[in-house]
Amino acid sequence: MHSSQPEGASVDSRRPLALPDELWLDLSPAQRAVYRRAEALLDVFSFERSVLLSKLLTHGPRAEVLRALQVLGSMSLVDIDGSENEATVTLRALPEEHVRVTGPDGRPRWIFVARPLEPPKVDGRTLN
């Protein structure tokens, strides 16, 4: 499902989660590792959109996986639903790009764009 890496490209030649070079270069090595882990977790959803948290925790050290899930959640790419038995992580969107805009103060800002896997339900009466 997630195939943002071109055939033959190395992992280091592209940025995880569609981060542009300008943002990537500002990250510390520890932050870069979290983003790489988050990108790798997206591959777990290749065959199913909802995965048990326990399955995701087998994809690396627990703390690293949880930090990566926090990044994915903050980007609204996944939802985490708890139940009495176990939490389930559901993939909602895939990263597309970060768009650079200039704010009213002249400083650059970034807008993250994700492609939802299901189109949003919008009431036609609320549209222009």
RORO-902964 format. One line per field, with one value per atom (N, C-alpha, C): residue in three letters; chain; residue number from 1; atom name; y, z, x. Coordinates in Angstrom, 3 decimals, padded with zeros to 6 digits. Each point is the difference from the previous one (the first is absolute). Layout:
# residues N
code: ala, ... $
unit: A, ... $
pos: NUM, ... $
site: CA, ... $
c2: Y, ... $
c3: Z, ... $
c1: X, ... $
//
This chain:
# residues 128
code: met, met, met, his, his, his, ser, ser, ser, ser, ser, ser, gln, gln, gln, pro, pro, pro, glu, glu, glu, gly, gly, gly, ala, ala, ala, ser, ser, ser, val, val, val, asp, asp, asp, ser, ser, ser, arg, arg, arg, arg, arg, arg, pro, pro, pro, leu, leu, leu, ala, ala, ala, leu, leu, leu, pro, pro, pro, asp, asp, asp, glu, glu, glu, leu, leu, leu, trp, trp, trp, leu, leu, leu, asp, asp, asp, leu, leu, leu, ser, ser, ser, pro, pro, pro, ala, ala, ala, gln, gln, gln, arg, arg, arg, ala, ala, ala, val, val, val, tyr, tyr, tyr, arg, arg, arg, arg, arg, arg, ala, ala, ala, glu, glu, glu, ala, ala, ala, leu, leu, leu, leu, leu, leu, asp, asp, asp, val, val, val, phe, phe, phe, ser, ser, ser, phe, phe, phe, glu, glu, glu, arg, arg, arg, ser, ser, ser, val, val, val, leu, leu, leu, leu, leu, leu, ser, ser, ser, lys, lys, lys, leu, leu, leu, leu, leu, leu, thr, thr, thr, his, his, his, gly, gly, gly, pro, pro, pro, arg, arg, arg, ala, ala, ala, glu, glu, glu, val, val, val, leu, leu, leu, arg, arg, arg, ala, ala, ala, leu, leu, leu, gln, gln, gln, val, val, val, leu, leu, leu, gly, gly, gly, ser, ser, ser, met, met, met, ser, ser, ser, leu, leu, leu, val, val, val, asp, asp, asp, ile, ile, ile, asp, asp, asp, gly, gly, gly, ser, ser, ser, glu, glu, glu, asn, asn, asn, glu, glu, glu, ala, ala, ala, thr, thr, thr, val, val, val, thr, thr, thr, leu, leu, leu, arg, arg, arg, ala, ala, ala, leu, leu, leu, pro, pro, pro, glu, glu, glu, glu, glu, glu, his, his, his, val, val, val, arg, arg, arg, val, val, val, thr, thr, thr, gly, gly, gly, pro, pro, pro, asp, asp, asp, gly, gly, gly, arg, arg, arg, pro, pro, pro, arg, arg, arg, trp, trp, trp, ile, ile, ile, phe, phe, phe, val, val, val, ala, ala, ala, arg, arg, arg, pro, pro, pro, leu, leu, leu, glu, glu, glu, pro, pro, pro, pro, pro, pro, lys, lys, lys, val, val, val, asp, asp, asp, gly, gly, gly, arg, arg, arg, thr, thr, thr, leu, leu, leu, asn, asn, asn $
unit: A, A, A, A, A, A, A, A, A, A, A, A, A, A, A, A, A, A, A, A, A, A, A, A, A, A, A, A, A, A, A, A, A, A, A, A, A, A, A, A, A, A, A, A, A, A, A, A, A, A, A, A, A, A, A, A, A, A, A, A, A, A, A, A, A, A, A, A, A, A, A, A, A, A, A, A, A, A, A, A, A, A, A, A, A, A, A, A, A, A, A, A, A, A, A, A, A, A, A, A, A, A, A, A, A, A, A, A, A, A, A, A, A, A, A, A, A, A, A, A, A, A, A, A, A, A, A, A, A, A, A, A, A, A, A, A, A, A, A, A, A, A, A, A, A, A, A, A, A, A, A, A, A, A, A, A, A, A, A, A, A, A, A, A, A, A, A, A, A, A, A, A, A, A, A, A, A, A, A, A, A, A, A, A, A, A, A, A, A, A, A, A, A, A, A, A, A, A, A, A, A, A, A, A, A, A, A, A, A, A, A, A, A, A, A, A, A, A, A, A, A, A, A, A, A, A, A, A, A, A, A, A, A, A, A, A, A, A, A, A, A, A, A, A, A, A, A, A, A, A, A, A, A, A, A, A, A, A, A, A, A, A, A, A, A, A, A, A, A, A, A, A, A, A, A, A, A, A, A, A, A, A, A, A, A, A, A, A, A, A, A, A, A, A, A, A, A, A, A, A, A, A, A, A, A, A, A, A, A, A, A, A, A, A, A, A, A, A, A, A, A, A, A, A, A, A, A, A, A, A, A, A, A, A, A, A, A, A, A, A, A, A, A, A, A, A, A, A, A, A, A, A, A, A, A, A, A, A, A, A, A, A, A, A, A, A, A, A, A, A, A, A, A, A, A, A, A, A, A, A, A, A, A, A $
pos: 1, 1, 1, 2, 2, 2, 3, 3, 3, 4, 4, 4, 5, 5, 5, 6, 6, 6, 7, 7, 7, 8, 8, 8, 9, 9, 9, 10, 10, 10, 11, 11, 11, 12, 12, 12, 13, 13, 13, 14, 14, 14, 15, 15, 15, 16, 16, 16, 17, 17, 17, 18, 18, 18, 19, 19, 19, 20, 20, 20, 21, 21, 21, 22, 22, 22, 23, 23, 23, 24, 24, 24, 25, 25, 25, 26, 26, 26, 27, 27, 27, 28, 28, 28, 29, 29, 29, 30, 30, 30, 31, 31, 31, 32, 32, 32, 33, 33, 33, 34, 34, 34, 35, 35, 35, 36, 36, 36, 37, 37, 37, 38, 38, 38, 39, 39, 39, 40, 40, 40, 41, 41, 41, 42, 42, 42, 43, 43, 43, 44, 44, 44, 45, 45, 45, 46, 46, 46, 47, 47, 47, 48, 48, 48, 49, 49, 49, 50, 50, 50, 51, 51, 51, 52, 52, 52, 53, 53, 53, 54, 54, 54, 55, 55, 55, 56, 56, 56, 57, 57, 57, 58, 58, 58, 59, 59, 59, 60, 60, 60, 61, 61, 61, 62, 62, 62, 63, 63, 63, 64, 64, 64, 65, 65, 65, 66, 66, 66, 67, 67, 67, 68, 68, 68, 69, 69, 69, 70, 70, 70, 71, 71, 71, 72, 72, 72, 73, 73, 73, 74, 74, 74, 75, 75, 75, 76, 76, 76, 77, 77, 77, 78, 78, 78, 79, 79, 79, 80, 80, 80, 81, 81, 81, 82, 82, 82, 83, 83, 83, 84, 84, 84, 85, 85, 85, 86, 86, 86, 87, 87, 87, 88, 88, 88, 89, 89, 89, 90, 90, 90, 91, 91, 91, 92, 92, 92, 93, 93, 93, 94, 94, 94, 95, 95, 95, 96, 96, 96, 97, 97, 97, 98, 98, 98, 99, 99, 99, 100, 100, 100, 101, 101, 101, 102, 102, 102, 103, 103, 103, 104, 104, 104, 105, 105, 105, 106, 106, 106, 107, 107, 107, 108, 108, 108, 109, 109, 109, 110, 110, 110, 111, 111, 111, 112, 112, 112, 113, 113, 113, 114, 114, 114, 115, 115, 115, 116, 116, 116, 117, 117, 117, 118, 118, 118, 119, 119, 119, 120, 120, 120, 121, 121, 121, 122, 122, 122, 123, 123, 123, 124, 124, 124, 125, 125, 125, 126, 126, 126, 127, 127, 127, 128, 128, 128 $
site: N, CA, C, N, CA, C, N, CA, C, N, CA, C, N, CA, C, N, CA, C, N, CA, C, N, CA, C, N, CA, C, N, CA, C, N, CA, C, N, CA, C, N, CA, C, N, CA, C, N, CA, C, N, CA, C, N, CA, C, N, CA, C, N, CA, C, N, CA, C, N, CA, C, N, CA, C, N, CA, C, N, CA, C, N, CA, C, N, CA, C, N, CA, C, N, CA, C, N, CA, C, N, CA, C, N, CA, C, N, CA, C, N, CA, C, N, CA, C, N, CA, C, N, CA, C, N, CA, C, N, CA, C, N, CA, C, N, CA, C, N, CA, C, N, CA, C, N, CA, C, N, CA, C, N, CA, C, N, CA, C, N, CA, C, N, CA, C, N, CA, C, N, CA, C, N, CA, C, N, CA, C, N, CA, C, N, CA, C, N, CA, C, N, CA, C, N, CA, C, N, CA, C, N, CA, C, N, CA, C, N, CA, C, N, CA, C, N, CA, C, N, CA, C, N, CA, C, N, CA, C, N, CA, C, N, CA, C, N, CA, C, N, CA, C, N, CA, C, N, CA, C, N, CA, C, N, CA, C, N, CA, C, N, CA, C, N, CA, C, N, CA, C, N, CA, C, N, CA, C, N, CA, C, N, CA, C, N, CA, C, N, CA, C, N, CA, C, N, CA, C, N, CA, C, N, CA, C, N, CA, C, N, CA, C, N, CA, C, N, CA, C, N, CA, C, N, CA, C, N, CA, C, N, CA, C, N, CA, C, N, CA, C, N, CA, C, N, CA, C, N, CA, C, N, CA, C, N, CA, C, N, CA, C, N, CA, C, N, CA, C, N, CA, C, N, CA, C, N, CA, C, N, CA, C, N, CA, C, N, CA, C, N, CA, C, N, CA, C, N, CA, C, N, CA, C, N, CA, C, N, CA, C, N, CA, C, N, CA, C, N, CA, C, N, CA, C, N, CA, C, N, CA, C, N, CA, C, N, CA, C, N, CA, C, N, CA, C $
c2: -001.184, 001.184, 001.250, -000.007, 001.184, -000.206, 000.740, -000.204, 001.333, 000.853, 001.307, -000.046, -001.122, -000.103, -000.494, 000.760, -000.441, -001.269, -000.819, -001.242, 000.302, -000.714, 000.158, 001.127, 000.794, 001.102, -000.539, 000.566, -000.430, 000.713, -000.559, 000.591, 001.423, 000.259, 001.326, 001.016, -000.423, 000.935, 000.694, -000.470, 000.662, 000.244, 000.932, 000.370, -000.702, -000.507, -000.664, 000.985, -000.527, 000.747, 001.272, -000.061, 001.096, 001.298, -000.117, 001.202, 000.615, 001.294, 000.659, 000.135, 000.158, 000.122, 001.086, 001.129, 001.116, -000.394, -000.766, -000.455, -001.135, -000.915, -001.149, 000.431, 000.975, 000.450, 000.670, 000.501, 000.628, -001.015, -001.273, -001.025, -000.557, -000.342, -000.646, -001.457, -000.676, -001.412, -000.846, 000.309, -000.759, 000.232, 001.241, 000.294, -000.679, -000.016, -000.673, -001.488, -000.600, -001.421, -000.264, 000.898, -000.164, 000.095, 000.956, 000.143, -001.210, -000.530, -001.211, -001.185, -000.139, -001.086, 000.173, 001.234, 000.267, -000.385, 000.345, -000.376, -001.518, -000.682, -001.462, -000.624, 000.602, -000.539, 000.072, 000.978, 000.093, -001.256, -000.619, -001.206, -001.173, 000.008, -001.066, -000.023, 001.143, 000.120, -000.368, -000.625, -000.343, -000.945, -000.894, -001.001, 000.172, 000.800, 000.242, 001.413, 000.645, 001.392, 000.138, -001.025, 000.021, -001.110, 000.359, -000.932, 000.129, -001.139, 000.035, 000.686, 000.783, 000.689, -000.989, -001.155, -000.995, -000.449, -000.075, -000.375, 001.094, 001.257, 001.103, 000.057, -000.356, 000.051, -001.042, -000.952, -000.986, 000.529, 001.221, 000.573, 000.920, -000.269, 000.780, 000.159, 000.692, 000.265, 000.753, -000.417, 000.525, 001.534, 000.628, 001.465, 000.665, -000.558, 000.575, -000.128, -001.152, -000.215, 000.949, 000.172, 000.899, 001.449, 000.419, 001.359, 000.153, -001.025, 000.049, 000.075, -000.752, 000.070, 001.382, 000.626, 001.350, 000.966, -000.148, 000.847, -000.246, -001.260, -000.312, 000.534, -000.093, 000.521, 001.514, 000.680, 001.468, 000.508, -000.830, 000.360, -000.465, -000.546, -000.521, -001.099, -000.778, -001.115, -001.273, -000.115, -001.176, 000.442, -000.902, 000.144, -001.185, 000.239, -001.084, -000.119, -001.173, -000.252, -001.081, 000.318, -000.973, -000.764, -001.222, -000.807, -000.741, -000.777, -000.760, -001.041, -000.536, -001.047, 000.574, 000.870, 000.543, 001.179, 000.892, 001.164, -000.416, 000.685, -000.218, 001.304, -000.090, 001.166, -000.117, 001.053, -000.010, 001.088, -000.392, 000.948, 000.802, 001.318, 000.885, 000.745, 000.277, 000.799, -000.313, 000.404, -000.149, 001.379, 000.186, 001.313, 000.310, 001.226, 000.432, 000.974, 001.125, 001.016, 001.026, 000.826, 001.158, 001.216, 000.940, 001.185, 001.183, 000.684, 001.166, 001.226, 000.727, 001.251, 001.075, 001.226, 001.114, 000.645, 000.099, 000.581, 001.510, 000.618, 001.461, 000.734, -000.690, 000.611, -000.199, -000.633, -000.226, -001.253, -000.729, -001.218, -001.200, -000.940, -001.200, -000.935, -000.638, -001.004, -001.163, -001.120, -001.196, -000.533, -000.387, -000.645, -001.432, -000.949, -001.418, -000.452, -000.693, -000.503, -001.520, -000.618, -001.457, -000.414, -001.161, -000.534, -000.989, 000.347, -000.931, -001.266, -001.126, -001.259, -000.132, 000.696, 000.056, 001.461, 000.305, 001.409, 000.462, 001.235, 000.500, 000.127, -000.205, 000.157, 001.471, 000.666, 001.422, 000.190, 000.689, 000.321, 001.030, -000.313, 000.895, 001.364, 000.088, 001.280, 000.962, -000.527, 000.860, 000.542, -000.460, 000.445, 001.323, 000.749, 001.257, -000.284 $
c3: 000.000, 000.000, 000.000, 000.793, 000.122, -000.861, -001.083, -000.911, -000.472, 000.944, -000.381, -000.433, 000.205, -000.372, -001.429, -000.874, -001.372, -000.049, -001.018, -000.190, -000.076, 000.786, -000.050, 000.866, 000.625, 000.839, 001.371, 000.576, 001.341, 001.024, 001.196, 001.056, 000.301, -000.065, 000.322, -001.124, -001.217, -001.106, 000.010, 000.800, 000.107, 001.469, 000.249, 001.381, 000.475, 001.232, 000.512, 000.168, -000.145, 000.192, -000.841, -001.162, -000.981, 000.528, 000.944, 000.539, -001.051, -000.222, -000.924, 000.650, -000.816, 000.498, 001.064, -000.201, 000.940, 001.412, 000.124, 001.322, 000.517, -000.886, 000.378, 000.591, -000.622, 000.438, 001.375, 000.411, 001.315, 001.120, -000.339, 001.012, 000.574, 001.265, 000.635, -000.475, 000.180, -000.369, 000.701, 001.250, 000.722, -000.621, -000.376, -000.648, -001.369, -000.720, -001.301, 000.157, 001.040, 000.248, 000.264, 000.722, 000.277, -001.301, -000.847, -001.275, -000.913, 000.020, -000.799, 000.521, 001.314, 000.598, -000.346, 000.050, -000.340, -001.455, -000.890, -001.414, -000.146, 000.719, -000.072, 000.526, 001.014, 000.532, -001.031, -000.892, -001.027, -000.874, -000.174, -000.820, 000.625, 001.307, 000.675, -000.469, -000.449, -000.443, -001.473, -000.613, -001.422, -000.316, 000.925, -000.277, 000.820, 001.039, 000.810, 000.558, 000.073, 000.443, 001.515, 000.707, 001.455, 000.520, 000.938, 000.537, 001.521, 000.672, 001.453, 000.426, 001.053, 000.522, 000.341, 000.545, 000.371, -001.218, -001.163, -001.224, -000.391, 000.104, -000.335, 000.948, 001.259, 000.994, -000.250, -000.887, -000.349, -001.058, -000.493, -001.065, 000.521, 001.187, 000.545, 001.500, 000.602, 001.436, 000.316, 001.052, 000.362, 000.021, 000.668, 000.114, -001.366, -000.875, -001.339, -000.821, 000.090, -000.747, 000.518, 001.307, 000.560, -000.406, -000.033, -000.470, -001.471, -000.804, -001.416, -000.175, 000.806, -000.067, 000.411, 000.947, 000.404, -001.171, -000.766, -001.176, -001.022, -000.276, -000.974, 000.458, 001.295, 000.531, -000.079, 000.284, -000.054, -001.428, -000.973, -001.408, -000.524, 000.886, -000.347, -001.059, 000.015, -000.936, 000.571, 001.325, 000.656, 001.130, 000.327, 001.188, 000.892, 001.293, 000.955, 000.853, -000.074, 000.738, 001.034, 001.247, 001.065, 000.246, 000.413, 000.389, 001.276, 000.513, 001.206, -000.266, -001.203, -000.324, -000.389, -001.014, -000.474, -000.925, -000.078, -000.875, -001.450, -000.894, -001.429, -000.644, -000.930, -000.729, -001.426, -000.465, -001.328, -000.854, -001.181, -000.949, -000.641, 000.070, -000.544, -001.248, -000.113, -001.124, -000.227, -001.160, -000.346, -000.228, 000.376, -000.186, -001.479, -000.370, -001.383, -000.137, 000.718, -000.114, 001.113, 000.113, 000.879, -000.921, 000.174, -000.846, 000.812, -000.551, 000.686, -000.345, 001.024, -000.185, 000.843, -000.384, 000.759, 000.797, 001.297, 000.876, -000.124, 000.622, -000.064, 000.578, 000.871, 000.585, -000.871, -001.167, -000.912, 000.295, 001.063, 000.364, -000.719, -000.405, -000.670, 000.986, -000.484, 000.767, -000.944, 000.593, -000.805, 000.239, -001.078, 000.072, -000.464, 000.831, -000.329, -000.743, -001.112, -000.806, 000.019, 000.385, 000.019, -000.894, -000.614, -000.861, 000.808, 000.290, 000.762, -000.804, 000.692, -000.676, -000.312, 000.758, -000.273, -000.175, -001.018, -000.163, 001.205, 000.421, 001.149, -000.345, 000.995, -000.185, 000.267, -001.028, 000.103, -000.387, 000.855, -000.280, -001.127, -001.099, -001.161, 000.320, 001.041, 000.368, 000.599, 000.447, 000.596, -001.016, -001.248, -001.038, -000.627, -000.552, -000.676, -001.263 $
c1: 000.816, -000.816, 000.862, 001.058, 000.846, 001.228, 000.103, 001.133, 000.542, 000.387, 000.509, 001.456, 000.675, 001.402, 000.122, 000.679, 000.192, 000.843, -000.250, 000.746, 001.490, 000.782, 001.453, 000.543, -000.869, 000.476, 000.382, 001.029, 000.387, -000.868, -000.046, -000.809, 000.460, 001.318, 000.508, -000.197, -000.381, -000.141, -001.352, -000.932, -001.297, -000.292, -000.850, -000.287, -001.275, 000.001, -001.195, -001.158, -001.187, -001.240, -000.051, 000.601, -000.019, 000.605, 000.926, 000.642, 000.917, -000.096, 000.929, 001.376, 001.014, 001.370, 000.138, -000.656, 000.125, -000.431, -001.065, -000.442, 000.873, 000.374, 000.810, 001.338, 000.622, 001.321, -000.033, -001.170, -000.133, -000.219, -000.226, -000.264, 001.302, -000.043, 001.150, 000.058, 001.122, 000.072, -001.067, -000.307, -001.041, -001.371, -000.300, -001.281, -000.088, 001.099, 000.010, -000.298, 000.554, -000.242, -001.483, -000.653, -001.430, -000.801, 000.324, -000.712, 000.236, 001.221, 000.267, -000.815, -000.073, -000.782, -001.481, -000.489, -001.403, -000.278, 000.900, -000.143, -000.036, 000.881, 000.047, -001.295, -000.594, -001.257, -001.125, 000.044, -001.038, -000.021, 001.155, 000.071, -000.747, -000.193, -000.735, -001.454, -000.486, -001.390, -000.190, 000.974, -000.089, -001.149, -000.329, -001.021, -001.267, 000.064, -001.189, 000.052, -001.162, -000.051, -000.014, -000.424, -000.013, 000.896, 000.874, 000.988, -000.021, 000.118, 000.082, 001.293, -000.102, 001.174, 001.105, -000.360, 001.008, 000.812, -000.635, 000.722, 000.988, -000.422, 000.901, 001.194, -000.225, 001.080, 001.080, -000.250, 001.017, 000.969, -000.237, 000.819, 001.089, 000.483, 001.104, -000.147, 000.943, -000.097, -001.299, -000.652, -001.329, -000.036, 000.963, 000.005, 000.113, 000.827, 000.167, -001.276, -000.638, -001.245, -001.079, -000.084, -001.011, 000.252, 001.263, 000.310, -000.368, 000.255, -000.353, -001.518, -000.739, -001.466, -000.498, 000.684, -000.374, 000.167, 001.077, 000.213, -001.115, -000.301, -001.048, -001.352, -000.271, -001.256, -000.075, 001.116, 000.006, -000.173, 000.346, -000.181, -001.370, -000.819, -001.339, 000.062, 001.075, 000.128, -000.605, -000.030, -000.577, -000.926, -000.931, -000.835, 000.302, 000.033, 000.226, -001.255, -000.623, -001.228, 000.249, -000.271, 000.170, -001.286, 000.138, -001.149, 000.377, -000.936, 000.313, 001.083, 000.024, 000.965, 001.358, -000.004, 001.274, -000.250, 000.990, -000.098, 000.230, -000.699, 000.136, 000.436, 000.942, 000.487, -000.527, -000.677, -000.598, 000.632, 000.439, 000.580, -001.122, 000.075, -001.035, 000.445, 001.301, 000.497, 001.468, 000.472, 001.417, 000.604, 001.256, 000.625, 000.191, -000.313, 000.171, 001.170, -000.109, 001.046, -000.134, 001.012, -000.027, 000.104, -000.903, -000.029, 000.506, 000.965, 000.578, -000.830, -000.406, -000.732, 000.690, -000.209, 000.555, -001.121, 000.207, -001.002, -000.045, -000.996, -000.139, 001.213, 000.733, 001.195, 001.236, -000.178, 001.113, 000.803, -000.363, 000.724, -000.603, 000.851, -000.528, -000.699, -001.029, -000.734, -000.271, -000.375, -000.235, -001.400, -000.655, -001.306, 000.200, -000.404, 000.134, -001.251, 000.202, -001.104, 000.054, -001.114, -000.108, -001.164, 000.129, -001.048, -000.829, -001.277, -000.831, -000.280, -000.076, -000.293, -001.486, -000.826, -001.434, -000.371, -000.808, -000.388, -000.815, 000.209, -000.763, -001.475, -000.833, -001.433, -000.340, -000.496, -000.315, -001.465, -000.727, -001.392, -000.023, -000.664, -000.071, -000.580, -000.808, -000.607, 001.020, 001.139, 001.010, 000.997, -000.104, 000.924, -000.473, 000.905, -000.358, -000.773 $
//
